[in-house]
Amino acid sequence: MKHLFPLLYAVLLPLSFASADDWQIVPGKIVTDFAKDVDPKNPLPEYPRPQLVRDTWLNLNGLWDYAVTDGGNAKADGKILVPYPIESALSGVGKTVGKDKKLLYKRTFIVPKGENWNGQQILLHFGAVDWKAAVHINGKEVGNHVGGYSPFSFDITDALKPEGEQELVVTVSDPTNDSFQPRGKQVNNPRGIFYTAVTGIWDTVWLEPVPQTSIDKLKFVPNLKNSTLSIETTIKNLQDGDQIEAKASFKNIGTPAVNRRPFLRRTVQHTADVRHSSAVGKAGEPLVLSIPSPKLWTPDEPNLYDLTVSVIRNGKVIDTVDSYFGMREISLGKTEDGITRILLNGKFLFQHGPLDQGWFPDGLYTAPTDAALAYDLEVTKKLGFNMLRKHVKVEPMRFYYHCDRLGLLVWQDMPSGDKGIGVKSPDAVRSPESAANYEREWKEIIETRYNAPSIVVWVPFNEGWGQFDTCRILDLTKKLDPTRLVDGPSGWSDRGCGDLYDKHQYRGPGMFPPEEKRATVLGEYGGLGLPIKDHTWIESDKNWGYGGNLKDQDDLLQTYKQLNQRMHPLIAQGLSAAVYTQTTDVEVEVNGLMTYDRKIIKVDAEKIKASNDALHYPALETKTLIPTAQTAESEWAYTTDKPADGWEKADFNDSAWKKGKGGFGTKITPNTTVRTEWNTGDIWIRKSFDLSAEDVKSPSQLTLDLYHDEDAEVFINGVKVFEVKGYTTNYANFPLNNAARAFNAGKNVIAIYCKQTNGGQYIDAGISRTIPAKDTSKRVW
């Protein structure tokens, strides 16, 4: 065994009895309403492994002793509430650790007595520890693990004393962004899109008694064509002649039976539809279970089958576990229009959902309660989404169980780490140690979440963060799991491999042209920012969203609906999926549909759901009133010398101004179509356009398509209808429904002023109108 921390065992002195009085939430930050339900005597009591369930277990969550130390013997600094990370308010500590120190945990436990425990092998399980962990029982190192996102366990039987208290010590090292480790959005100096570091235990710790011959892993592969489920079972201490028996049943009550036990949160709906199937085979070989007329798993009908798997020796059951599975298939295929799209169970379903960061103001990586973990998903469904992209974080097993039972498709990211690359840069070159660690952790993540029917896409890389050997890693991912799609990569530096051609565009929307062998998807868009007073991480002008923050909740609703209206026609053109940024605010990012504390849904849920539902019906028609430079040549009058007062008015004489085709700027500015060079500090541009009486009657259907770098003011017929600070890196859509008073039937004039200070520069604008489809009665995708 490799010893990760050979000098850091036997350290916390003294060990003291912990009571609920030793813990309180660290003050100073916002918290969720779920925080009040945290019981320091029994935090997160739910069974942690829903797809491999045994009745007997012991939860070790609760108050432990801890110390942050440079090494050697250390006095306990106090109590920490496991499994909340030490930096979190719910830990009761709220401290950082850093690359040069170790975090030590210590507690005692007593192995229960009784027939379910006596004579059994005792396993110690950790849901997740970030990042390097060494575990000692009674002074003996029983194992170590490297990786912050996957569960691991050790057989501690030989290290246990015959009776009485057993001592457990866990030593953790976590350099965060001072090393190459996969760490997602964690940084030691939080800012912008990067958040507070997370160190140590952040998921449930528990004991489990198992027989000497026991089921260690299950792997499910549904086959819809043959109506079968293949079951691969990993068994410890298998003997010749051992058999595997599997029994499946479908009871159509909305959640698997294994998770309707008292220690698992769920409701039951009764119905008469009951189906059973079973099979017996040689242990150690795949077992094929027939599933006649399978009830398929979809977001609308998340049908789940109960499953019991047993090891049988000489006619006697040696070990039994309960599980569940879903019959579903994800693939690429062509639809009737000849476009390659993502197919669920052989049919195209437009996948639409939020970028889900999975952070909480009180628990950081760890949800305060299981109800909190489920709440984000329940709201996601309530808002009319059918998927989510789990962004550069991997969740506890119960998260995927909730997605499975609620019917949410999941695109699962690999947490980013190491160095990043630019949009046009070659792949990064990692050190051998970094590359090997990435592959090992990614393999663990895939293998431990393999059975979740909700997961349909693996995302190895995001926007160049740690992107290396792109096509090889995408191919490796496909080999590890050929039953799911592989994004290639999500945003920025595409290499032509993988199953998906993924565009990121803020505010968006947008898409790449369809390809023969890859589906085109919008991996990120939106990012509409709206800080809600008293519900932000900090009260500061540093709170931000893409393209600037919006005025109020109605502005957010209308702008969101405009994005959907703009995206709707793209589905007919081949767009298979879109990911909106994001589920909740996170720290200073305020582009969530909910506040960070989950106390406010910023949008009217019914209206957002109606807008999202409409995407699955015939598309709206888009009428271009002024084209952007992306789509057509369009002449404008312009000047770089300050004009006379009234330059923005419709009757202003601009005959002395120069004429040029939009857009205006420098070619070094990304994602632009420069037709007229502009490299001075200021520019004023004007253009006339016509509106019909019908256009003017429907201002809520009018959208400004704007790329601004930097500050811009937009006028219609002399009325300022839009003002924005800063810059974008792509075209963004802004509703003009509040500018109704400015429009005229007939001739109109748009006038724009743009100011530049440094770096790239560009200004271009268009106006379009989205017209609702005439027939909205038939769902088409």
N, C-alpha and C positions, 0 to 999 in steps of 0.2 A: 504494500500500500504506500502510495506517495503521501508524505506528510506535508500538508500545506502550511501549517503553523506549528513547527516542532517545539517552539519555546513558549507558547502561549496557552498551555493548558493549566488547569488547577489554580485558578486565579482569583475568583471573586470571593472576597473575605470581608465580613462574614455573610452567610446566607441567612436571611431573616424571613419570618413569616409574613406573607403578603395578605393584606385585606383590601376591601373596596375603598377604604378611607385613604389608602396610599396613592390613589389615582384621581386625577381630574383633567379635563380637557384643557390643553394649553390655550390661554386667552390671547386675543389680539387679532384674530382673523375670523372671517365669516365661516359658518358651519351650516351643514344641512339640517333639516328637521329630523333626519334619521339618527343624528348623533345622540339625541336624548334617549334613544332606545338601546344604546350600547350598554350591555351589562358587564362590568369589569370582572365579575365572577364567572361569566360564561359568554364571552364575545364570539360571534359567528359560530353558533352551536350546530349549524346544519351539516349534514353528512357531506364531506368534501369531494367525493368521487362517484358521481351519479351513474356512470356506465360500468362500474365494477363494484358492486355493493355486497357487503357482508353485514349481518345484523349486529355483530359485536365489535365495539371499538371504544376508544377512550380519547376524548378531546383534551389536548394539552394547552389550548389557548388560555390566556389569562395573564395575571401579573407575574413577571419574572424579575430577577435581579439583573442589572446590566452595568457595564462599565465601558467607557471609551478610553483606550490605553495605548501607550507607545510600545508596550511589551512587558513581559515578566509578570510578577504578581501585581494584582490591582485591587484596590478597595472598591466595593460596589458603589456606584454613583447614585443608585436609587432603584426605583421600580419602573418597568416599562410594560405596557399592555400589548402583549403579543396577540394577533399578528400585525399590528399597525407599525409601519416603518418609523424609525426613531425621529426622523425629521417632521413627522406629522403631529398635528394637535391631538389626535386620538391616542397616540402612544403615551401621552402624559409627559413627554420629554421635550420634543421640539428642538433637538440639537442636530448639528451636522457632524459628520465624522471625518471625511477627507481621505486622501490617498495615503497619508503617512501614519494613520492610526488604525487600530482594530476595534471592532465592536464585539463585546463579549456578552453572552446571555448565560444565565444559570437558573435552574430550578430543580426541585426534587419531585418525584412522583412515586406512587405505589402501584405495582401491577395488581389488578384486581384478582381475587380468588374466585373459584367456581369452575364448573365443568367446561365452560367455554374458553377459559384461560389456562387452566392447569395442564401442563404437559404440551403446550403449544409453542410454536416458534413465535417470538414477539418481534413485530416489525415496527420501526419508527419512521413515520412519514412526514415529509415537509412539502407543502404545496408549492412554495417558491421562496428562495433566499437570494438576495442580490448582494454580492456576486460570487465571491469565493467563500465556501463554508467548510469548516472542519468540525466534526461532532465527536464528543467524548461521552462515554457512559462510565461512571465510577472510575474515572481516571484512565480509561482505555479508549484509544481512538477507534471508533467503529466505522468511520468512513469520511470521505470528503467529496465535495461536488463543486463544479465551476459552471456558472450559468444562472442568470437571474429570472428565468421564465418557465422552467419546467419542474414538475414534481419529481422528487427522488426519495428513496427509502433505503434503510439499512436493517439487516437482521441483527438485533442487539441481544439475542438470547444468551450468547456466551459471555457477554459483559455484565449481565445482571447478577446481583447478589441473590441468594436463595429466598430472602424475604426482607421486608422493611423498605425504608426509603431508598430510592435510586437517584443518583445525581446525574443530571444532564447539563452539559456545557456545550455551547455553540459559539465558535469564533468566526467572525466575518471580516473580510477585507473587500473594499469597494472603491476603486479609484474614479469611477464614473467617467467623465470625459477627459481625464488625465491618462487614459489607456485606450486600447483598441476595442474594448468590450462592447457588445451590443447593449445599448442603454436607451434607445429611443429618444424622447424629448428631454431626458434628464441632463442637467448641467450643474456644475458647482456654483455658477454665477447666473441665476435665472434672469431671463430677459426675452422680450418679444415672443417668438414661437417656441422658446425653450423654457423648461419648468424646473421646479425644485428637485434636487437629487433625492433618490430613494435608496436607503441602505438597510440591509439585513432582512430579517424574516418579514414577509408581507402577505403570507397566506397560511392557512391552518396547519398546525402541527398536531399529530395524532398517533396513537398506538393502535395496533391491530394484531390480534392473535390469529395465526393460521396453522393448519396442520403441516407436517413435514413435506408431504406432497401437496402442493397447492397451486391454484391458478394464479399466474402472475400478470398476464396480459391477454387481451382479446383484440382481434382485428376483424372488422366486418367489411365485406365487399358485396353490395347488392347488385343483382343482375336482372334488369327489368325484362330483357328479351326472353330469358329462360324462367323468369319468376322464381328466382332462388336467392338465397343469402349464403355466401361463403364465409365460414368462421374459422379463423386461425387462432389456436390457443397455445400460449406459452405456459408451460407447466414446470415448476421446480421439482426436482427429485422424481422425475417420471420413471416408472418401472415397466418392464415388458408385460404386455397383456392389459395394461390400463386402457380404459375406453373413455371417450367423451360423449356425453349425452346433451343435446340442446333441445329445449322446448320453447316455442314461440307462441304468443297469443296476441290477438288484436281485440280490444274491447271498446274502442272508439269512445273513450271518456276524456280525451283531451290531454292526458299525461300518463306516462308509464307507471305501472303498479309499484315498481321499486321506489318510486319517488312520492308515493302517497302515504308513506310511513310517518309516524309522529315527528320524527326528527327532520323531515323534509317538508318545506312549505308548499302546499298545493291545494286546490279545490277540485271537486269531483263532479262531473256531469254524467248522469246515468242514461244508458241506452241499451238496446237489446242486441246490437250487432257484435257477436262474439265468434272468433275464429281461432283454431288451434292447429299447430303442426309440430312435428318432432323428428329427430334423427339421432342415430347412434353410430359412432365410428371409432377408428383407432386413434388413441391419444397421440398427439404430436403430428398428425396429418390434418390438412384442411377438411372440414366437415361441411357438406353442402345440404342446406335446409330448404326444402320446397316451401314456397309461399304462394299458394294458389290465389289467382285473381287479386294480386296485391293492391292494398290501399296505399296510394302513392303519397309521399310527403311533398307538400307545396306550401308556400306562404299563406295561401287561402285555406288550405286544409292540411295542417301539420300533423298528419297521422303518424303515430308512433306505436311500434310493437313492443310488448314485454318479451323478455328473453331470460331464461334460466339455463346456465351451463354448469354441468357437474362432471367431476372425475369419478369414474366407477372402477373399482378393483374387486374382482371376484364377486360381482353382484352387489357390492356394498358401496354406498356413496362416501367418497373420501373427502371431497370438498365441493362446495356449491357457491356460485355467485349469481347475483341478479343483474340484469342490464336492460338496455332497450336499443332499438335501432329504427331507422327510417328507410323506406324503399324510395330512393330517388336517384336520379342520374343527371349529371351536368356534362355538356359537350358543346362542340362547335358544329354548325351545320348550316346549310343554305335554306332560306325561306323561299316562298313562291316568287318573290321578286329577284331571286338570284343572288342575294346579298348574304355573306357569311355572318352569322349572328351567334350569340350565346343561346343555347337551348336547355331548358329545364324539362326533364322527362320527355325529350323529343320535340318540345314546343317552345317557340320564342316567347319569353316573358321579359318585358322591359324592366331591368333592375334599377331601382332608384332608392337611395338612402343616404344617411349622413356619414361623414367622417367622424368616427367615434374614438375620442382620445382615451376615455376611461380613467379620468382623474377626478378626485374629490377634494374639496378645500380642507376637509377635516382628516381624511385618511390617505390623501395623495393617491398612491397606487391601489390602496385597499378600500373597498366600499365599506361604509360604516356598518351596514347590516346586509343580509341577503335581500331584504326588501329594497334597499337602496340599489343593489346590483341589478335587480329586476326592473326597477322603476324606469331607468333610462330606456330600457328595451320596450316597456309597456307604452311609454310616451312615443317612442319611435313608431310603433304600430298605430297608435292613436292618431298620429299626424299623417297617416296614409303612406308610409314607406314600407317597402318589402325587403330591404337589405340594409346592411351597414358595412362600412370598411373599418375594421379594427386597426387603428393607425399606430404603427411602430410600437405596439405594446401587445403582449399576450396575456389573456385573462385567466383567472382560476377556472377550474372545470365547470363549476356551477353556472358561470356565465353562458357557456355553450349549451348547457342543459336548458337554461331559460330561452335561448334562441331557438333550440330544437322544439320546445313545447309551444312557444308563441308563434313560430313560423317566420323567422327572420333569416334571410340568406346572409352569410358572412364572408367577406373577403378578408383574409388574415394576413397582415403584414409581418415580416421579420423585423424586429427592432433594429434600428440603424445604429451604426457604430463606426469607429475608425475615421479615416479621412474622407472628405467629399470631393466630387468633381463638378465642373461646370457643365452647362448644357451642351457645349460643343467639344468638351474635353475627351481624351481617351480614357479607358478604364483605369481606375486606381490600381496601383501595385501594392498589395499588402505584404507584410512580413509573413514568412511561413507560419509562425505561431498564430498570428491574427487570422490568416486564411483558414487554418485548421480549426481554430476555435469557432469561427463563424459556421463552418460546415457541421461541426459537432453539435453546436447549439441549435441550428436550424433543423437538423435531423431529429433531435429530441423533441422540438416543438411539433413537427409534423407527425411523428410517431405517437405522441401522447394525445394529440387532438384528432387523430385519424378517423375515429368512429362517429364524430359529430355530423349528423346529416345536414346541419345548417351551413357548415363550411363548404364553399363551392369553388373558391379561388385562393391560391397561395400567391403572396406578393413578396418576392425576395428582396427587392430594392425599391426605395422611394427617392425620387428626385436626385439621384446621384450620390446620396449619402452612403458611403462605404461601398459603392458599386465597383465590383472587380470581376474579372473573368465572366462577363455578363452571360453570354450564351452557354458557357459550361455550367454555371450555377443554375440557370433556368432548366437546362437539360437534366442536371442532377435532381432538381426538385421534381421534375416530371417522372424520373425513375423512382424516386422515393414514393410518389403517389400518382400513378397514371390515371386514377379515377377522377381527378379534379383538374381545373384549368390553372395555368400559370401566367400571371401578369408579366409583361416583359419590356422594361420595368414600368413602374407607375410614375409617369411624367419624365420629362427632360430628355435623357440621353438614351434614345431607343437604338437598338442594335439589329432590329429586324427579326428577332427570335421571340420565343414565347407564343402564347395563344392570343394575347391581346395587344392592340396598338393603342396606348393609353396617353391621352392628352390632359395636361393640367392648364386651366385657363381661368384667371380671376379678373373681373367677376365672372366673365364668361356669359353664356355657355359657348362651346365650340366643339369641333371634332376633326379628327383626321379622316381622309377619304377611306372608304371600306377597302379591305384587301382580300385577296383570294383565300389565304390560309389563316388570317387573323381577324378577329372581331374588333371593331373600333369602339372605344369607350372613353368617357370623360371621367378620369380618375379623381379630379378635384375641380370644383368651381364654387362660386358663391362667396362665402366669407363675409356676409353682410354684418357690419358691426353696429351694436347698439348697447352702450353701457346703461345699466339701470341703477340709479342712485341707491346706496345702502346695500347693494347686492354684488359689489365688485370686490376683487381681491385687494385692490388698493384704490383709494379715491384720488385719481390722478389723470392728467392729460396723456399719460403713457398708455392708457387703455385704448386699444385700436382694433380696427377691422380692415379688410381689404378694400381699397378705394375710398377710405375715410368712413367715419361713423355716420349713421343715419340720424334723422331728427327725433323720431319717436316710434312707437310700436306700430302705428298705422303706416308710417313710411316704410318700415321693415316689411310689413305684410304686402303692401302694394309692390315694392321692389322685388320681393321674392316671387310674387305672382307673375311679374314681368319676365323674370328669368325663366320660369316654366313656360310662359308663352313663347319665348324665343327658342327654347330647347325643343318644344313640341315638334316642329317640322323636321328637326334633325333625326328623330326616331325613324321617320319614313325614309330618310336618306341613308340609314344604316346604323345609327347610334344604338348600341346594345345596352348600355348602362351609364349611369351618372351618379357621382358622389358629391353631395353638397357639404360644404364646410360651415358649420359642424353641429354636433348634438348639443353641446353645452359650451358656455364660456369656460376658459381655463386660464387661471391667473390673469395676466393683463390682456389676453386675447378675449375680446368680447363679441366674437362672431358666432356665438351659440344661439340655437333656437330656445334654449333655456339658460337661465342664469347659472353661475358656477355653484351656487348653493341649492339649486334645484327648486327654489321657492316660487319662481315665476316662469311660466311658459310665455315667451315674449310675443307670441303670435296667437291669433284666434285659431284654436285647434281645428274646429269644424271647417273654417275657411281654407286653412292650409291643406287639410285632407281633401277637400273638394278640388283644389288646384292640383294636388298630386294625383288624385284619381283620374283627372281629366287627361293626364298623359297617356293613359291606356286606351283612349278612345281616339277617333279620327282627329288628325292634326288641324291646327289653326292655319289660316292662310296669312302669309306675310306680304305686305305691300310696302315696297321701298319708295320713300318720298325723297330722301337724299341718300345716295349711296356713299358708303365709306370707300376709302382707297383700296380696301381689301377686295372689293367686289367689282368696282368700275371706276373709270376716270371721271372726275367731276371738277369743273373749273370754279375757282373762288377768286374774289378780289382780295388783295392783301397789301399790307405795308409793315415795315419794321421801324418806321419813324412815328413818333406819337402823333395821332391824328387830332383834329379839332374836336371840341365838345360836340356831342350828339352823334358821334360816329356809329353808335349802335342802333340808331333809329331807322325806321323803314325808308324815310324820305331823304336820308343823307346821300349826298352826291359823292360817290366813290370812283368817279371816272378817272381821276388822277392816280388812283392806286394801281399797282401792278396786277397782272392776271397770272394765275398759276394753278396747277392741278394739285389737289390734296392727295396724300398728306404732306405736311410741312415738317422738316426736321433734318436729322443727320442719320446716315445709314448705319452708324454704329449702334443705334438704339434698337434693342431687341424687339422682335415680333412686329415690325413696322413695314409699311409700304411707302417709301419716300419717293414722291414724284416731283417735289419742289424743295430744294435745299434751303433750310433755315438754320443759321448758326449764330444768330445774335441773341441779345438778352430778352427782347420782347417781340411779339408779333400780334397783329390785329387782322382778322380775316372775316369776310362777309360773303353771303350768297343768298340769292332769292330762290324761292321754291313755291309751288302751288299746292293748295289744299282744296279738296272738294268739300261741299257742305256736309257730306257724310263723315268725312275725316274730322271736321271741327265738332260735330255732334258727339264724337266718341273719343274725348281726350284721354280717357283711361286706357285706350288701346295704343296710344302713341308712346314711343320710346326713343330716347336719345342714346345713340351708340357713340361713345366717346373714348378716345385714347388721349390722355393728357400727361405731358412731362415738361413743365411741372404745373404750377397753379393755373387754374382756368376759371373764367367767367363766361357764361353763355347767355345771350339775349335773344328773344324772339320779338320782333317788331318794337324794339326799344325797351322791352320788359325783361328784367333779369329773372331767368327761370332756373338757373343752376349755377352754383359756385362750389369749387372744390380746391383743397390745398394738397400739396405733395404731388405724387406721380403714380401712374400705373405702369405695368409692364406688358399690358395687352389691352384690347378693347374691353370696355365695360358698359353695361346697359343701365340706364337710369330712367325711371318712369317720368312722364311729363303730365300726369293727370292733374297736378296742382297748377299747371300753367294754362288752363283752359282760357282764361281771360286774354291771353296774349295772341291767340290764333285768330286768323281771319279766313273766311272762305274766299278763295282766289289767291292773289299774290301775298307772300310773306317773306320776311328777311330774317335769317339767322346771322348773328354777329358774335364772334368769340375773341376774347383776349387771353393770351397765354404768356406767362412769365417764366423765364429760365434762369437758373443760378449756376449749376455746374453739372458735369456728366452728360449723359445722353439727353436729347430733347426731341419732342415730337408733338404735333397737334393734328388731330383729324376728327371729324364728326360726321354722323349720318343721322337720319330720322326715319323710322319705320312705323308701320301700323300693323298690329296683329288682329286678324278678323276671325271670330269664332267659326268653327266648322258648322255647316248646316245640319248634318246628321250626327248626333252624338249618342245614338241609342245603342250602338253595337260596339262592344269591347273588341279591339283588334290586336292588342299586344300587352 
